[in-house]
Amino acid sequence: MTSFAFHKQKKYKFNVLYIDGSIGFGGAVKSLSLTLRGLTKINKFILTSQKKEIIDKWYKDFKVYQFRRIINYRNQQRLTVWLEHKCSIAFMQIFILKTVALADLLLTLLYITRIILISKFHKIDIIHLNNYFLLEGIIAAKILKIPCLVHLRCFFEHKYDILSKSIKHVSHVIGVSNAVSTSIPSDQIPAYKVTTIYDPVDIGLFETAASKRDSVRKKLNLKDNDIAVGIFGRIVSWKGQLEFVHAALKAINLNDNLKAFIIGDISDGTSEYLCQIQSVINRSPVKDHFTLTGYQEDIEAYYCAMDIIVHASTAPEPFGMVVIEGMTAKKPVIATKAGGPLEVIDHETNGIFVEPGSVEEMSLKILDLVNNPSKRRQIGLNGFEMVQKRFSIETVASQVDNLYQKLLSELPRS
């Protein structure tokens, strides 16, 4: 009899090992943490490469194992850049890369062993890979003969082709939007093995944060008649903070009550892009209308302190957590018309679309909302109502739980 049969008889809680290979804090950590809170009928175990401070905040209620890999995708990118600029000797480049590759292979074997030992000790029924196709997790699941689920939070990339022989052993893939789900080639993962489940948002946390609006606005030196427009997220070029600055500059020149905020830090980005943004602002005669807050712990309160939220990504967004977070704060959201936001926003009803990279259009839409407080309020309320129906923790967790049960029901009966 399989573990699923016991679960159906309510005599057994099945066990899931979540492997989070992401580096630094981002939507992958936050979304997984929120989903786990809603999965009350399973035993949850986490293997992560995150630092202690992130674990203590987002994974504190779960059994967590740490596995810090020296060789990860960020360090490999840094090494490649360093070799291109600092090492001109081809032989040395090849030697260094082969040495790193050998070390990576040894670490991979160690990681697989660690996953197998943890899985056997806790009698894991499903391995859930958070963020991408992690080779070690796929191989470990195959050896253990248990389902392996991949939670894909980015578009499928050709780099996964090197895993093509292993990818066929993936039991199922969750795409965080239809845009992500349909980016997976059917010859890699058949369509029947792919399910779209959107990321959740903590509605209750935003309702509590609403009471902090006045205190945060005071901290930001906002007056009662000031209209605050904010862009949230990691400061990286494709997130469009620079386009936002140019759009806000145009709008501020036509309405002096407008104040613009960039909330976030460079995280896994580079300081060059941040310096570029700061340079544009500092050269402007209205630079005092801009504030870069850096990373904020109480991010929900900052959403509530804004009057307008802008999502300005210049490339298609896999999902766009900022969009539903802005809606949960009951704020009108202006978003670029590509990727995940296309599946969330009903234009001019619960949000507003602009073409990616269109500074002029973004500026006009910001001004339109600045000059129409009733429109701001109505679009914000419409967005909030939609979030309640589609993106609550309970709704998303229920969909994930149903998928787990489906995977376990398909196991061969012993």
C-alpha positions as CSV (number, residue, x, y, z in Angstrom):
1,M,0.0,0.0,0.0
2,T,1.4,3.4,-0.9
3,S,1.8,6.4,1.5
4,F,-1.1,8.1,-0.4
5,A,-3.5,5.4,0.6
6,F,-2.7,6.0,4.2
7,H,-3.2,9.7,3.7
8,K,-6.6,9.1,2.2
9,Q,-7.5,7.2,5.3
10,K,-6.3,10.1,7.4
11,K,-3.8,7.9,9.2
12,Y,-0.7,9.3,7.6
13,K,0.8,12.8,7.0
14,F,3.1,12.5,4.0
15,N,6.6,14.1,4.1
16,V,8.0,16.6,1.6
17,L,11.6,17.8,1.3
18,Y,11.9,21.3,-0.2
19,I,15.2,22.0,-1.8
20,D,15.8,25.7,-2.2
21,G,18.9,26.4,-4.3
22,S,18.3,30.1,-4.7
23,I,21.0,32.6,-3.6
24,G,20.0,35.7,-1.7
25,F,16.5,36.8,-0.7
26,G,13.9,37.0,-3.5
27,G,10.4,36.0,-4.6
28,A,11.3,32.3,-4.6
29,V,12.0,32.3,-0.9
30,K,9.0,34.4,0.0
31,S,6.5,32.5,-2.2
32,L,7.6,29.1,-0.9
33,S,7.4,30.3,2.7
34,L,3.8,31.6,2.2
35,T,2.7,28.4,0.5
36,L,4.2,26.2,3.2
37,R,2.1,28.1,5.8
38,G,-1.0,27.0,4.0
39,L,0.1,23.3,3.6
40,T,-1.1,22.2,7.1
41,K,-1.6,18.5,6.3
42,I,2.0,17.6,5.5
43,N,5.3,17.3,7.3
44,K,7.7,19.9,5.8
45,F,11.5,19.7,5.6
46,I,13.8,22.2,3.9
47,L,17.3,22.0,2.5
48,T,18.5,25.4,1.6
49,S,21.6,27.4,0.7
50,Q,20.2,30.6,2.3
51,K,21.9,32.5,5.1
52,K,20.8,32.2,8.7
53,E,19.0,35.5,8.8
54,I,16.8,34.6,5.9
55,I,16.1,31.1,7.4
56,D,15.2,32.7,10.7
57,K,12.7,35.0,9.1
58,W,11.1,32.9,6.4
59,Y,11.7,29.2,7.4
60,K,11.7,29.5,11.1
61,D,8.6,27.2,11.6
62,F,10.1,24.3,9.7
63,K,12.9,21.7,10.0
64,V,15.7,23.2,8.1
65,Y,19.0,21.8,6.8
66,Q,21.7,24.1,5.4
67,F,24.0,23.3,2.6
68,R,26.2,26.2,1.5
69,R,27.7,25.6,-1.9
70,I,30.9,27.5,-2.6
71,I,30.4,27.0,-6.3
72,N,27.0,28.4,-7.3
73,Y,25.5,30.1,-10.3
74,R,26.4,33.6,-8.9
75,N,30.1,32.7,-8.2
76,Q,30.4,31.0,-11.6
77,Q,29.2,34.2,-13.3
78,R,31.7,36.3,-11.3
79,L,34.5,33.8,-12.2
80,T,33.6,34.0,-15.9
81,V,33.7,37.8,-15.9
82,W,37.0,37.8,-14.0
83,L,38.6,35.5,-16.4
84,E,37.5,37.6,-19.4
85,H,38.9,40.8,-17.9
86,K,41.9,39.6,-15.8
87,C,43.2,36.5,-17.3
88,S,44.3,36.7,-20.9
89,I,46.2,33.4,-21.0
90,A,44.0,30.8,-22.7
91,F,45.7,27.9,-21.0
92,M,45.2,29.4,-17.6
93,Q,41.5,30.0,-18.4
94,I,41.0,26.4,-19.4
95,F,42.9,25.1,-16.4
96,I,40.9,27.2,-13.9
97,L,37.5,26.3,-15.5
98,K,38.3,22.6,-15.6
99,T,39.4,22.7,-11.9
100,V,36.2,24.4,-10.9
101,A,34.2,21.9,-13.0
102,L,35.9,19.0,-11.2
103,A,35.2,20.6,-7.8
104,D,31.6,21.2,-8.8
105,L,31.2,17.5,-9.7
106,L,32.5,16.4,-6.3
107,L,30.2,18.9,-4.6
108,T,27.3,17.6,-6.7
109,L,28.0,14.0,-5.5
110,L,28.2,15.2,-1.9
111,Y,24.9,17.1,-2.3
112,I,23.1,14.1,-3.8
113,T,24.4,12.0,-0.9
114,R,23.1,14.6,1.6
115,I,19.7,14.7,0.0
116,I,19.4,10.9,0.0
117,L,20.4,10.6,3.7
118,I,17.9,13.3,4.8
119,S,15.2,11.7,2.7
120,K,15.8,8.3,4.1
121,F,16.0,9.6,7.7
122,H,12.6,11.5,7.4
123,K,11.0,9.0,5.1
124,I,10.4,11.6,2.4
125,D,7.6,10.9,0.0
126,I,8.1,13.8,-2.4
127,I,11.1,16.1,-3.3
128,H,10.0,19.6,-4.3
129,L,12.7,21.7,-6.0
130,N,12.1,25.4,-5.5
131,N,13.0,27.7,-8.4
132,Y,14.6,25.5,-11.1
133,F,15.8,22.1,-12.3
134,L,18.3,21.1,-9.7
135,L,20.3,18.1,-11.0
136,E,21.1,16.8,-7.5
137,G,17.5,16.7,-6.5
138,I,16.3,15.0,-9.7
139,I,19.0,12.3,-9.4
140,A,18.4,11.7,-5.7
141,A,14.6,11.3,-6.3
142,K,15.3,8.8,-9.1
143,I,17.6,6.8,-6.8
144,L,15.0,6.9,-4.0
145,K,12.2,6.1,-6.4
146,I,10.0,9.0,-5.2
147,P,8.3,11.8,-7.2
148,C,10.3,14.9,-8.0
149,L,8.4,18.1,-8.5
150,V,10.0,21.2,-10.0
151,H,8.6,24.7,-9.1
152,L,9.8,26.7,-12.0
153,R,9.8,30.5,-11.3
154,C,11.6,31.6,-14.4
155,F,11.2,30.9,-18.1
156,F,12.7,27.7,-19.4
157,E,16.1,28.3,-20.8
158,H,18.3,26.4,-23.2
159,K,20.9,25.9,-20.4
160,Y,18.6,23.1,-19.1
161,D,19.3,21.2,-22.3
162,I,22.5,19.8,-20.6
163,L,20.1,18.2,-18.1
164,S,17.9,16.7,-20.8
165,K,18.6,13.1,-19.8
166,S,17.8,13.9,-16.2
167,I,14.8,16.1,-16.9
168,K,12.8,13.1,-18.1
169,H,12.8,11.8,-14.6
170,V,11.0,14.9,-13.3
171,S,7.5,13.8,-12.2
172,H,5.8,17.2,-12.6
173,V,6.5,20.9,-13.1
174,I,4.7,23.8,-11.5
175,G,4.9,27.0,-13.6
176,V,4.2,30.2,-11.7
177,S,2.3,31.5,-14.7
178,N,0.9,30.2,-18.0
179,A,3.8,32.2,-19.7
180,V,6.3,30.1,-17.7
181,S,4.4,26.8,-18.3
182,T,4.2,27.3,-22.0
183,S,7.9,28.2,-22.3
184,I,8.8,24.5,-21.5
185,P,9.3,22.6,-24.7
186,S,7.0,19.6,-25.0
187,D,9.9,17.4,-26.0
188,Q,11.6,18.2,-22.7
189,I,8.5,18.0,-20.4
190,P,5.1,16.8,-21.9
191,A,2.3,19.3,-21.4
192,Y,0.4,16.8,-19.1
193,K,3.2,17.0,-16.6
194,V,3.0,20.8,-16.3
195,T,0.6,22.7,-14.1
196,T,0.3,26.5,-13.6
197,I,-0.1,27.5,-10.0
198,Y,0.3,31.2,-9.2
199,D,2.3,32.5,-6.3
200,P,0.3,33.5,-3.1
201,V,0.2,36.8,-1.2
202,D,-0.3,37.3,2.6
203,I,-3.6,39.3,2.5
204,G,-3.8,39.5,6.3
205,L,-0.3,41.0,6.6
206,F,-1.3,43.8,4.2
207,E,-4.5,44.5,6.1
208,T,-2.4,45.0,9.3
209,A,0.2,47.1,7.5
210,A,-2.5,49.5,6.3
211,S,-2.5,51.0,9.8
212,K,1.2,52.0,9.4
213,R,0.6,54.2,6.3
214,D,0.7,57.5,8.1
215,S,3.9,56.6,10.1
216,V,5.7,55.5,7.0
217,R,4.7,58.6,5.0
218,K,5.9,60.7,7.9
219,K,9.2,58.9,7.8
220,L,9.4,59.5,4.0
221,N,8.7,63.3,4.6
222,L,5.4,63.1,2.6
223,K,2.8,65.8,3.1
224,D,-0.9,65.2,3.0
225,N,-1.3,66.5,-0.6
226,D,1.8,64.6,-1.9
227,I,1.1,61.7,-4.3
228,A,3.6,58.9,-3.9
229,V,4.5,56.6,-6.8
230,G,6.7,53.7,-6.0
231,I,8.6,50.9,-7.8
232,F,9.5,47.8,-5.8
233,G,12.0,45.0,-6.3
234,R,15.6,44.1,-6.9
235,I,17.5,46.9,-8.7
236,V,18.6,45.2,-11.9
237,S,18.4,46.6,-15.4
238,W,15.6,44.5,-16.7
239,K,13.3,45.5,-13.8
240,G,13.1,49.0,-15.4
241,Q,14.0,51.3,-12.5
242,L,15.8,53.6,-14.9
243,E,12.7,53.8,-17.2
244,F,10.6,54.5,-14.1
245,V,12.9,57.4,-13.2
246,H,12.7,59.0,-16.6
247,A,8.9,58.6,-16.6
248,A,8.6,60.0,-13.1
249,L,10.8,63.0,-14.1
250,K,8.4,63.9,-17.0
251,A,5.3,63.5,-14.7
252,I,6.9,65.6,-11.9
253,N,7.6,68.4,-14.3
254,L,3.8,68.6,-14.8
255,N,2.7,68.0,-11.2
256,D,4.9,69.2,-8.4
257,N,2.9,67.1,-5.8
258,L,4.3,63.9,-7.2
259,K,7.0,62.1,-5.3
260,A,8.8,59.0,-6.6
261,F,10.3,56.1,-4.6
262,I,12.6,53.2,-5.5
263,I,12.2,50.5,-2.8
264,G,14.7,47.7,-3.0
265,D,18.5,47.0,-3.3
266,I,20.8,45.5,-5.8
267,S,20.7,42.0,-4.3
268,D,22.2,39.9,-7.1
269,G,22.5,42.9,-9.4
270,T,25.4,45.2,-9.9
271,S,26.3,48.6,-8.4
272,E,26.9,50.1,-11.9
273,Y,23.1,50.1,-12.7
274,L,22.3,51.7,-9.3
275,C,25.0,54.4,-9.9
276,Q,23.4,55.1,-13.3
277,I,20.0,55.6,-11.8
278,Q,21.5,57.9,-9.1
279,S,23.3,59.9,-11.7
280,V,20.1,60.6,-13.7
281,I,18.3,61.7,-10.5
282,N,21.2,63.9,-9.3
283,R,21.4,65.7,-12.6
284,S,17.7,66.6,-12.4
285,P,16.4,70.0,-11.0
286,V,13.7,68.0,-9.2
287,K,16.1,65.4,-7.5
288,D,14.5,66.2,-4.1
289,H,11.3,64.5,-5.4
290,F,13.1,61.2,-5.5
291,T,14.0,58.8,-2.7
292,L,15.9,55.5,-2.9
293,T,14.9,53.7,0.3
294,G,17.1,50.5,-0.1
295,Y,15.8,47.2,1.2
296,Q,12.9,47.5,3.7
297,E,12.0,44.8,6.1
298,D,8.4,46.0,6.6
299,I,7.7,46.1,2.9
300,E,4.0,45.8,3.1
301,A,3.8,49.1,5.0
302,Y,5.7,50.8,2.2
303,Y,3.2,49.5,-0.3
304,C,0.4,50.9,1.8
305,A,2.3,54.3,2.0
306,M,2.2,54.7,-1.7
307,D,-0.6,56.0,-3.8
308,I,0.4,54.4,-7.1
309,I,2.6,51.3,-7.8
310,V,4.6,50.8,-10.9
311,H,5.9,47.6,-12.4
312,A,8.3,48.6,-15.2
313,S,10.1,45.4,-16.3
314,T,11.5,45.8,-19.8
315,A,11.6,42.0,-20.3
316,P,8.7,39.6,-19.8
317,E,8.1,38.9,-16.1
318,P,7.7,35.2,-15.2
319,F,4.9,36.2,-12.8
320,G,5.3,39.6,-11.2
321,M,4.8,39.4,-7.5
322,V,4.9,43.2,-7.2
323,V,1.7,43.4,-9.2
324,I,-0.4,41.3,-6.8
325,E,1.3,42.8,-3.8
326,G,0.4,46.3,-5.0
327,M,-3.2,45.1,-5.5
328,T,-3.3,43.6,-2.1
329,A,-2.4,47.0,-0.7
330,K,-5.5,48.3,-2.6
331,K,-3.3,50.5,-4.8
332,P,-3.6,51.0,-8.6
333,V,-0.9,49.2,-10.4
334,I,0.7,50.3,-13.7
335,A,2.5,47.3,-15.2
336,T,4.3,46.5,-18.4
337,K,2.3,44.4,-20.9
338,A,4.3,41.2,-21.1
339,G,4.7,37.8,-19.3
340,G,2.8,37.0,-16.1
341,P,1.0,40.4,-15.6
342,L,-1.0,39.6,-18.7
343,E,-2.7,36.9,-16.8
344,V,-3.5,39.1,-13.8
345,I,-4.5,42.6,-15.1
346,D,-7.7,43.5,-16.8
347,H,-6.6,46.8,-18.4
348,E,-8.3,49.9,-16.9
349,T,-10.4,47.8,-14.6
350,N,-8.0,46.3,-11.9
351,G,-4.8,47.7,-13.3
352,I,-3.2,49.6,-16.2
353,F,-0.9,48.3,-18.9
354,V,1.9,50.1,-20.6
355,E,4.3,48.8,-23.3
356,P,7.6,47.7,-22.0
357,G,10.3,50.4,-22.1
358,S,7.7,53.1,-23.1
359,V,8.8,56.1,-20.9
360,E,6.3,58.4,-22.5
361,E,3.3,56.1,-22.0
362,M,4.3,55.3,-18.4
363,S,4.5,59.0,-17.6
364,L,1.1,59.7,-19.1
365,K,-0.5,56.8,-17.1
366,I,1.1,58.0,-13.9
367,L,-0.2,61.6,-14.5
368,D,-3.7,60.2,-15.3
369,L,-3.8,58.5,-11.9
370,V,-2.3,61.4,-10.1
371,N,-5.1,63.7,-11.4
372,N,-7.9,61.2,-10.8
373,P,-8.1,60.1,-7.1
374,S,-11.5,58.4,-7.6
375,K,-10.0,56.3,-10.4
376,R,-7.0,55.4,-8.2
377,R,-9.3,54.3,-5.5
378,Q,-11.6,52.2,-7.7
379,I,-8.8,50.4,-9.6
380,G,-7.2,49.6,-6.3
381,L,-10.3,48.1,-4.9
382,N,-11.0,46.1,-8.0
383,G,-7.4,44.7,-7.8
384,F,-7.9,43.8,-4.2
385,E,-11.1,41.9,-4.8
386,M,-9.4,39.9,-7.6
387,V,-6.5,39.0,-5.3
388,Q,-8.8,37.7,-2.6
389,K,-10.4,35.3,-5.1
390,R,-7.2,34.0,-6.9
391,F,-4.0,34.6,-4.8
392,S,-4.7,33.9,-1.2
393,I,-2.4,31.5,0.7
394,E,-5.3,29.1,1.2
395,T,-6.2,28.9,-2.5
396,V,-2.6,28.4,-3.7
397,A,-1.7,25.8,-1.0
398,S,-4.9,23.8,-1.8
399,Q,-3.8,23.6,-5.4
400,V,-0.3,22.4,-4.4
401,D,-1.7,19.9,-2.0
402,N,-4.0,18.5,-4.7
403,L,-1.0,18.1,-7.0
404,Y,1.0,16.2,-4.3
405,Q,-1.9,13.8,-3.8
406,K,-2.2,13.2,-7.5
407,L,1.5,12.4,-7.7
408,L,1.3,10.0,-4.8
409,S,-1.8,8.3,-6.2
410,E,0.1,7.5,-9.4
411,L,2.8,5.6,-7.6
412,P,2.9,1.8,-8.2
413,R,1.1,0.1,-5.3
414,S,3.1,-2.4,-3.4
